[in-house]
């Protein structure tokens, strides 16, 4: 018999509820392990969604996650291609 796991028992759903919707520039840099210049390149290239809150910039966590998923997808496609042409 399979046990149904409730949201209270699922650690990932707990983590999602506790995490804020946005990250600061410093939090994003730390999470992605990139420098300030690279982060602002990603912002300027619309790779990450952000907005200004007073004098600070806030970056949406969902856009950080989407960026990572997109990079992983692109890397997988690159590796699977293995130098073969698309012909």
C-alpha positions as CSV (number, residue, x, y, z in Angstrom):
1,X,0.0,0.0,0.0
2,X,1.4,3.4,-1.0
3,X,1.5,6.2,1.6
4,X,0.3,9.6,0.5
5,X,2.8,12.3,1.5
6,X,1.2,15.5,2.7
7,X,2.8,18.9,2.1
8,X,3.8,19.0,5.8
9,X,5.9,15.9,5.3
10,X,7.5,17.0,2.1
11,X,10.8,18.9,2.8
12,X,10.9,20.5,-0.7
13,X,7.5,22.0,-0.3
14,X,8.5,23.4,3.1
15,X,11.6,24.9,1.6
16,X,9.6,26.5,-1.2
17,X,7.1,28.1,1.3
18,X,9.9,29.5,3.4
19,X,12.0,30.9,0.6
20,X,11.2,34.5,-0.3
21,X,10.0,35.3,-3.9
22,X,13.0,37.5,-4.6
23,X,16.8,37.6,-4.0
24,X,19.1,40.5,-3.5
25,X,22.0,41.0,-5.9
26,X,24.4,39.6,-3.3
27,X,22.2,36.5,-2.7
28,X,21.9,35.9,-6.4
29,X,25.7,36.3,-6.9
30,X,26.4,33.8,-4.1
31,X,23.8,31.3,-5.3
32,X,25.0,31.3,-8.9
33,X,28.6,31.6,-7.9
34,X,29.2,34.5,-10.3
35,X,30.6,38.0,-9.9
36,X,28.7,41.3,-9.9
37,X,29.7,42.1,-13.5
38,X,28.4,38.8,-14.8
39,X,25.2,39.2,-12.9
40,X,24.6,42.6,-14.4
41,X,25.4,41.2,-17.9
42,X,22.6,38.6,-17.3
43,X,20.2,41.3,-16.1
44,X,21.1,43.6,-19.1
45,X,20.5,40.6,-21.5
46,X,17.1,39.9,-19.9
47,X,18.4,36.4,-18.8
48,X,17.0,37.2,-15.3
49,X,13.9,39.1,-14.2
50,X,14.4,41.9,-11.8
51,X,13.0,45.2,-10.5
52,X,14.1,48.1,-8.4
53,X,12.8,48.4,-4.8
54,X,14.0,51.8,-3.6
55,X,17.8,51.8,-4.2
56,X,18.1,48.0,-4.3
57,X,17.6,45.6,-7.1
58,X,15.5,42.5,-6.5
59,X,15.8,39.4,-8.7
60,X,12.9,36.8,-8.9
61,X,13.9,33.4,-7.7
62,X,11.8,31.8,-10.4
63,X,13.9,33.6,-13.0
64,X,17.1,32.3,-11.4
65,X,15.7,28.7,-11.5
66,X,14.5,29.2,-15.1
67,X,18.0,30.4,-16.0
68,X,19.6,27.4,-14.5
69,X,17.2,25.0,-16.2
70,X,17.8,26.7,-19.6
71,X,21.6,26.5,-19.1
72,X,21.3,22.8,-18.2
73,X,19.1,22.1,-21.2
74,X,21.5,24.0,-23.6
75,X,24.5,22.1,-22.2
76,X,22.7,18.7,-22.6
77,X,21.9,19.5,-26.2
78,X,25.5,20.6,-26.8
79,X,26.9,17.4,-25.3
80,X,24.4,15.1,-27.2
81,X,25.2,16.7,-30.5
82,X,28.8,15.6,-30.1
83,X,30.0,17.6,-33.1
84,X,27.4,16.0,-35.4
85,X,25.7,18.3,-37.8
86,X,21.9,18.7,-37.8
87,X,21.5,17.5,-41.5
